[in-house]
Amino acid sequence: MQGLAPRLGDLIDDYCPRCRLLLNHAIASMVEGQVAKVICQTCLTEHPFLHEDGSKRKKPAGGRETLFDQVLSHSAPGSSADPPTPKKKKSAAAARYTRRHQAKPAPKGRR
C-alpha cells in the first residue's frame, strides 16, 4: 500500500489517546486528501489523526527523575547528600474518653 493515497476504511498506525499506545486505526474521515479522523480498532474510539506523534503534551527535558533513580541516589553508599533529619512528632493531646453506654439507672420497681 506504500505509494498509494489513503482511502476511507484503510488501516493505519496512530497514537490512541484513550489506550495510550500506538495501535491500528481505520480512517474515518478525510479533508482535502489528508486523514482527519481515525477510529481505534482496539477501543473503537474516534479521535483526530495524531500523525503517530503521541500525546500533544510533551514533557520538558530534564524534569523529574524516575523513581528508580531517586531510590538509587538515596541508597548510594558514598552519596554526598546529607540524609534528611527526621522531624519530631508533636505529642498528641490527651484523648478524652467518653463512655459509649452510660449505665442506666436501676428501675425503681413496678407499681
N, C-alpha and C positions, 0 to 999 in steps of 0.2 A: 504494500500500500504506500510505500515511500514514493514521493514524487507526485502522487495524486492529491487533488484538493479534497479536504474533508467534506463529508456529506452528513446530513441528519441521520442519526442512528448509528454512526460509526463509533467504534470503541477507541478511546484514547486514554492515556495516563494523565491524572491530575491529582492535586492535593485535595483531600476531603477535609473540610474544617470540622465536621462532626466526628469522623473516625480518627482524625489527626494523623492520617497516613497517605502515602502516595498510592492510589488504587486505580482500578479500571473504572472508567466513566463512559457513558453514552452521550453523544452530542444531542442536546435538547433543542437548541435554537442557534441561529446564525444571523449575523448582521454584516452586510456587505462582504460576504465571503469569509468572514472571520467567526470563530466559535465564540458565542456569547454566554450560553448557559449549558451546563452538563448535569447529568444525573448519575450519582454514585451507584454502582452496581452492587455494593455491599449493603449500604443502609438505605438506599433508594431516596436519598435527599437531593433536591435540586438546588444548585448554587451557581454563582457566576464562575466562568472559567478562570482559573488562577494561574494558568501557564506553568504549572508544576513548580512554582516558586515557594510553595509552603504558605505559612501564615503571613498575613500582611505586616504584622508587628515583628520587627526584628529586635533581638536582644542586643544591647550595647556590648561591645567587645570589652573584655576585662572586668566584667561585672562580678557577680557573686562567684565564690569558689564552690566547687562541688562539695558535697558533704564528705566524701572520701578524703579530699584534700584537707578539709578542716580537721578531721579526726587525726590524720597523719601529722599535721602541724602541731597539734597539742600533745601528741604522744611521742614525738621525736625525742630521743634521749639528750641530745645536745642543743635543744632549741633555745634560742636567745630570749624568747618571750617569757616574761615573768608570769608564773601561774597566778590567776586571779585569786585574791583573798576572799574567802567565804564571808558573806555578810552574816552578822549575828542576828538571830531571830529575836524579835521583841517578845518578851514574856506576855503570854495571853492573860487577859483579865480573868480573875477567878470566876468560874462558872456558878451561876445561881441555879441551884437545883430546886425544882418545884415538884411537888407530889402530883402525880397524874390523877390518882384516885384518892381523893381525900376520904378519910374514914367517915362513914355516915353515922350520925348519932343513933344510938340504940333505940329501938322502938319503946315507947313508954308503956306500952301494954294495951291490950284490947279492951274495949268497953262493951 
